[in-house]
Amino acid sequence: MNMNEMLEQVTRRNDTWRGRHRHFQHHGISANSDSHGTRGLATGYAALDIQLQQHGWPLDSTIEVLSDGCGLGAMGLFLPAMEHLSEQDRWQVFIAPPYRPYAPLLAARGIDTRQVLLVHPRNRQDLLWATEQALRSTTCSAVFSWLGAQEYSYSELRKLQLAAASGDSLAVLFRPHQAGHNHAPSSLRLQMREYRKIHILKQRGGNQSIDVDLSPVDDAPLQPQLWELPTWSGSGQHSVAMAVQSPLA
């Protein structure tokens, strides 16, 4: 059974939701318009593209986003890329999201919600399996997986990294801040530290341990933005407030 057949099995499960039924075919074209692994997918934020080794999101590796806000606000980072990937007529998969994505916001950003596939694994094993299969499948343009607060071995994360390297999807793993203390095979690890500020914790072959400010100038005009607002306390503990920034606000 090939990976596409496995993914089709996932879509038939009762714990999987997808947008209006639509059959996707792989066009044999990577989301990366240049040669695979040499140039990334533009993030939509000029200051971030400049600092990334592939001048955009890598499409041959997993990206770890470390955030204690369930990764929901951090999705604002990926809205421009999701809009671009909607042109490919492939699935954009959300695996174990803590909440259902807000469809009107996605649609307002030009993201085709018919391409959105929600997978709710029953346990840790199913979570890892579904993530790996989606990353290996040629029918997915983006895979967002919420791994939760559980600890994962290097070998488990390595399997996901190898799966991402075998495909051409935007591969994003959301993990808590504390995971940053452990080694991980992802080529890019980011931390959400402050409003519109990204910390590049690790980047293979590129700049790391630097902060990047994301200018509002790069935001799509008159379109809703989704961001995370961490509030840091002097004790080192922090809480997270979620905000949806609207042009009407």
N, C-alpha and C positions, 0 to 999 in steps of 0.2 A: 504494500500500500504506500503510495507516495504522499508527500506532505500536503498537497492540495486536497487529496481525498480525506486525509485526517482532519483538515480544517473543515471540510464539508460535514464531517461527522459532528464536529463541535457545533456547527450552526443548527443541527437538528436536535440538540439537547434541550431539555426543558429549562435549564439554568442559563440559557443564552438568549439574549434579545438582539434583534437587528432592526434597522430601519426598513421601510417598505421593501418587500421582496424584490431583489434584483440580482441577476446573475452576472458575475464579473469574470472577465477573461484577462489573462496576462498578455500584455502587448509586447513583451520582450524589451521594453524600454525602462531603464532605471530612472528612479526619481532624480538621480544625479545625471544632469544633461551632458556632463563630460564623461571621461573614462572612469570606470568604477574605482572608488577608493582614492582618487586624486583630488577631487574637489567636492565640497559638501553642498548641502542644500541651504540656500540663503535663509538666515534666521528671521529676516525682516527688520533687524536692528543693526545699523551700520557699525556702531561701536563694538558690538559683540563679534560680528563677522571678521573685523580686523584682527581681533585677538585669537580667533580660532585657527588652528593649524591648517584646516581645509577650507578656510574662509566661509564656513557655514557648518551646519550640523553634519557630522560624519554619518555616512550611510553604510558603513562596513563594520560597525561596532555598536555596543550598547552605550547609552548615555545615562549616567546616574544623576538624579536630581535629589539632593538631600534637603528635606523639608519636613518640619513637624506639623504642617497644616494639611496633612493628607495629600499633598501634591496638587490640590485643586486650584489654588491661586496660581501656582507655578505653571498651570496650563496656559496662562497668558503668554508665556515664552514661546509656545508652539502654535498659537493661533495662525500667524502668518504662514507658517510652513504647512499647516493643515489645509489652509485655503488653496495653496499652490498644489498640494497633493490631490485635492478633489478633482483636478483635471485628469487624473490618471484612470479613473473608473475602477479603482481597487478599494478593498476594505480598509477602513481605519478602525483598529481594534482597541477597545478599552477592556482590560482584564482586571477584575476585582476592584473596580472603582468604588470608593467609600460611599459615593452618592451618584445618582444618575446625572449625567451631563445635561446641562440646560439647553435643550434643542433650539429654542428661539435665539439664544445668543450665538450658537454655532451657525445657524442659518443666516443671521444678520451679518456674520463675518464672511459669508460666501462659501461656507462649508456645506457640502451636500450631505444632509443627515441620512439619506438613503444608503450611504456608504458606511455608516457607523454601525459597528457590531459590538455589543456589550456581552461579555462573558463573565459569569459569576461562579467561579470554581467552588466546589464543596469543601475542599481541604487543601493543605499545603502541597501535597503531591499533584493534585489536579492543577493548582496554580502554576507550578513549575512546568508541568507538561503542556498546558495550554499556551504558555508564553513561548516555550521552545518551538512548538509546532507553528504558531503564528509567525515567528521570526524566520522560520525556514520556508514558509509558503511564499510562492510568487504572486499570490492573489492579495497580499497585504502591502499597502504603501506606508502604513504607520502602525506601530504597536506600542501602546502605553500600558504598562503593567505596574500595579500597586502591590509591592511585595510585603508591605506592612512592617510591623515592629519585630517580626521574627528574625532570628539569626540564621544566616545562610553560610554554608561552607564555601571556601574558595572554589572547590571543584563544581559545586552547584552553579555558582555564578559564571564559572568558566564555560559550562555547557551552554548557557544563554549567550555568552560572548561569541562562541564558535557558531552558534545558530545565526546570530546577527551577521557575522562575517560571511556566511554562506548565502545570504540574501541581499536585498537592496532596499530594505525598509528603514524608515526612521524608527529607531528602537530606544525607547525611554523607560527606565526603571525608576520608580519613586520609592525612596527609602527614608527613614528618619535621620535626623542630624547625627545621632550617635553612631550610625553606621560608618561615618567618615573616619572613625578611629581605626577601622579595620582595612586591610588590604583588599582590593577588588580588581578584577581584570579589565573593567571598562576603560576605554581609552580617554574618556572625558567624564569628569565628576564635577558637578556644580553644587553650590550651596546658595539658598535664598536667605540673605542676611538682613537686608533692609529693603524698603520700598524702592523698586526699580534698580536695585543694586544686586548684581550677581557676582559671586566669588568663584573663580576658577580654581578649584582645589587641586585637580590633577588634569593634565593634558599630555598625552603621549606625543613627543616631538614638537611641542609648542609651549607657549607661555603658561605658567601656572603660579598659584599662590598670589593672584592679583584680583582686584575688584574691577568690575565693569559697570559703569552707570549707563542705563538705558534711557535715552532721551525721548520725551513725549512727541518730539518732532517726527519720529518714525512710526507713530501710531497711525492706523488707518483713520482718516478723517471721518467724523460723525459716526463712528462705529464703537460698540461697547468693548471695553477692555476688562480682562479678569486678572487681578493681581493679588498677591499675598502681602499682608502687612504684619511682619513679626514685631513684637514688642519685647525688648530685652531688659531684664532686671539686673540690678547690681549683684545679685547672688549667683548669677550665671545661669539661673533657670529662666525660661522664657515661655510666654504664651503666644498664641497666634490668633490674629483677628482676620477674618476673611472679608473681602470687599469686592463688589462688582462695580466698576467705574462705568458710568453711563454718560453719553453725551448730553442727556437731559438733566443730569444731576447738577 
